Amino acid sequence: MQQPLNYPYPHIYWVDSRATSPWTPPGTVLPCPSSMGPPGQRRPPPPLPPLPPLPLPPLKKKKDPNTGPCLLAMFFMILVALVGLGLGLFQLFHLQKELAELRESSSQRHTESSLEKQIGHPTPPSEKREQRKAAHLTGKPNSRAMPLEWEDTYGVALVSGVKYKKGSLVINDTGLYFVYSKVYFRGQACKNQPLNHKVYTRNSRYSQDLVLMEAKMMDYCLAGQMWARSSYLGAVFNLTSADRVYVNVSELSLVSFEESKTFFGLYKL
């Protein structure tokens, strides 16, 4: 009976018992086929060598709950230190700049001063000082008229901020002034005649001169003997611009005109 051609035949595999198994590690001695027993009886294949143990997975480290705040605190400390260092460097740079400017300014002033000295021009004052208003007049030996005439130039005499004109001090600025006058009287023989010493002021507001201060001496010596007496007047007055202040005495011939004994002056307070 003829079999159909499309009938599937079973596959037939040839097994070579002498071939090396792909799973057999190199160097392993396989048993001979004769030792495998009679045909028809197959021995079980030899056991495979044990595989090496797999490495254990790495242990995960537990996170410390305090690590985060500590790192944050260290970061802020480092940041503060860096900021402080930057501020210190900036301040040091600023101080060095100011010191350099001061040195340059001092050197420039020294150079200008040296040049002015070489040229011969004095250094102008930084601010103009107000002129002090004062006067001190001393006795004038050749005075023979009233009011008393005074020395305004020589010796210890001075006039500043006011004017001296014909025995009078002329006020230029209204204000409070201390006015003083001292007259030294002396004689060879005492006659006990009254001696008057007066300080006057004259201005356009009054029709006649006003007496500011007055002194009168009587019975100041012994008859027939030499004598000497001083009369001093001094007080504060409110004087206006253009006022004139002068001194009169009753006996001009009895006045000693030494500059340390007879004088007249004022100064603004």
Helices and strands as residue ranges (DSSP letters): G 33-36, H 67-119, E 134-139, E 150-151, E 158-160, E 163-165, E 168-170, E 175-187, E 195-202, E 210-217, E 227-239, E 244-249, G 252-254, E 255-256, E 263-268
